[in-house]
């Protein structure tokens, strides 16, 4: 166990220094002169300690394992990393004492579940962990899983892991994800679990395993002597949080969220200084600036000897007011963050809607041609025509009007004026794919977009592609994938969409023959506001896709190479 002492705690403040050397309090009292002075000092000291009970530093037991640059023990044996910088800054502001408990990832996960520690950094949410842990609301970092292998070994797609053995961290999200992928895709993949990342590296170098599945920060674990390199296989983007036991103190997470909201809104904060130190990153502040301080803390405490009831009443009122202020402050910060996120999502919906509008206007104009032409003929009294001709004209006018009505309904379905959350229901992915392709047909054929060549569409929809989900969210998800594929093929190409039922899951694949992505772009494709389209893109489309997949307890895998197109594989459980 490693303990960090808070220099602002009451015991530390009661130690004075004379001529640069520590001096016990009792010695200071004796030098002040006599037993009477000592008695007075002791009485006043007792009152100070009682009145400042709330100010006494709280001890928070924190788990530490090896996963740089997020969290690790440095060469001097002290904890370090991004999560450590964040929690130590918050502890200094809150007056907490941090007590570090090093161990393997599996050890720390067991300790947080059993309550042996109070706080665990660097934890991703999963359905299993939500039942056993409580998480703070604001993510500290965003990560994803990536496959690493020896230099010279070729692994470019998830199917290349067939027959291979993959090393993972014991009890990690990587292990859960690999189990799910193995079951849903029907792949024969061996899994070997190790206590730490250095163990996984050694396993590959000793040929006990063919590859390592780790998070994006794995590059910081490997030293210069390692022969492991990153592959283009990227899985499951996720956010990383602080966690406490399911029966732990939620106020601990509330205080963390309040400080995180303040730091993330300040480009000069300790949070961004830590990112710059460990990652060389200087992220943009995307949300509006929130109020730095809502209420200044009360600073004066009256020392009333013997008035115990008054002091206790003051303590209760102060604690109640602090909790109320903290809740209001956190709610305001979360509302600001949610407003910024909602604005970005709406911009992406409007962008997609505008992409479709040009082609739809072209179709509506084509539908109006027979309506106007035949209406003129029917109104021409000089050439009334026979009854059969008139009936045929009327049928043509009615058919064109019906097609126009269906087109408008599909546009309304894509972008409703009010988008209220809807309960999950049985949804046929095949039906949604057909609706999206039909609605995007003008864009696919190059109408209204300045295209010279159309995009060829090939559908391979399997039987029984039903899942539990929200139709409008799934519709929006597939539309974003289709429009992204069209944008990647400005001179035409081929778009393939397929579905397949595999045991207890349904797989959806969207494949294009477009420009593809470099490994650097692929690694950031789910990052909010990251775009390669310049002013024409919002950078939120794939982020929305990832969020919708996560809300449906699904998995996403993106594979791409420059000049070779992009494959996006989605997997959904049928019983989710």
C-alpha positions, 0 to 999 in steps of 0.5 A: 500500500502506498499513501500520499499525505495531504499537506493541507490536512489538519494534522499537517497544519498542526506541525509548525516549523521553527528555523526551518526544522520541524518542531512538535506542538508540545515543544512549542507550547512549553517555549511559550511559557508555563503550564497555564499557557499549555492548558489554554493552548490544548483547550483551544486546540480541542475546539479547533479540531472539533469545529474543523471535523468536516475539514479533516481529510477524507481517506480515499483508497485508490487502485493502481495497475500498469497501463501507461500513460493512464495509470502506472507505478513510476520508476520511483514507485509512485503512481503516475499517469493521466488519471493519477494527475486528475484525481490528485488535483481533485484531492488537493482541492477537496482535502482528501488523502489518497491511499494507493493500492497497487496490483494487477488489473484483475486484483484491482477489479476484484478489490473494487467489487468487494469494497477493499478500495474506494475508487478505481480509475480507467474503467470502461462501462459494460453491461456486466460492470454496470450491475456491479459498479457505479461510474461518474458521468463525464468520461476522462478519456476516449479509447478503442481496442486495437490488434498488435502483432509482430512486425512482418505478420500480416493481419488486416481484417478481423477474419485474419484472426481465424486459428490464431491465439490472442493475448489479453489482460485478465478480466479486461473488457478486451477479453469480454469483447473477444469472447463476444466476437468469437461467438457472433462471427463464428471464428476459431480464436484462442484466448490467453489471459495475463496479469499485465500488458508486459506479460502479453508482449512477452507471450507474443515474443515467445510465440505463445500467442500470435497477437495482442488485443489492447487499448489504444494506449498500448503503444506507451507500454511497449519499449523501443526494443519491442517488435510489435506493431499496430494493425488496421484492426480496430474494435469497440470505441469506448469511454473511460471513467472512475468507478466505485463499488455498487454500494459505494459513495456516489458523492465521491463521483459527484465531486469528481464530475464537478471538477472534471467539468470545470477542468475540461472547460478551461484550456489552461487546466491541469487536465489539458496540461496532463494530456499535453505531458503524456500524449502531446495532445491539446484538445479543443474546448467544444462546449460553452464556458461554464461559470467557474465558481457558483458559490464561494465556500464559507471561510469563517468558523467561530470557536465557541468553547463548550457550545457543543449543540450550536456547533453540531447544528452549524455542521449539519446545516453546512453539510446540507447546504454543500450537498445542495450546492454540489448537486445544483452545480453538477446539474448545471455542468451536465446541462451545458455538456448535453446542450453542446452534444445535442447541437452537434448531433442536430448539425449532423442530421441537418447535414445528412438531410441536406445531402438528400434534399437535392436528389429528392427535389429532382425526383419530385420535379420528375413526378410533376412532369406527367401530372402537369402534362396529362392535366393539360391534355385532360383540360383541352376541350379541342382534343378530349380523347376517348374514355380509355385514354382519359382513364389511363391519364388519370391513373398515371396522374394518381400513380405519380401523386402516390409516389410523391406522397411516399417520398415525402413520408420517407423524408419525414421518417428520416428527420422528424420535427420531434425526436422523442425517445422510443421504446425498443421493439422488434425491428427487421434490419432488412426492411430498414436497409431497403428503406434507406437505399430507396431514400438515398437513391437520388444521391446514389445515382448522382442526382442533385450532387454534381456527380458524373457517375453513379454508385452501384448498389448490391444487397445481400440480405439474409433471412431473419435479420430481426433484432430488438431496437429503436427503428428511427435510431437504426434508420439514422445509423444506416443512413449515415453509413450509406452517405459516408460511403457515397462521399468516399466514392466521388467518381463512382464505385460499388456499395455492398450491404449484407445481413446474416443471422449467426446463432444469437446475433445478427451481423450487418456489413457495409462495404465500399470501394472508395478511397479508404483510410490511412491507419492514422485516420482510421485510429481517429474515425470515431473521435467527435468532430474529426473530419477529412471532408473540410467544411463539408463535414461535421465530424459527428456522423461516425460518433453517432453511429458508435453511440447508437451501436452502444445503446443497442449493446452491439459491437462495431469493427472498421477495416480500411486501407488507402485505395482499397475501400472500407468495411464496417461490420456491426453485430447486434444480439437478438436478445438485447 
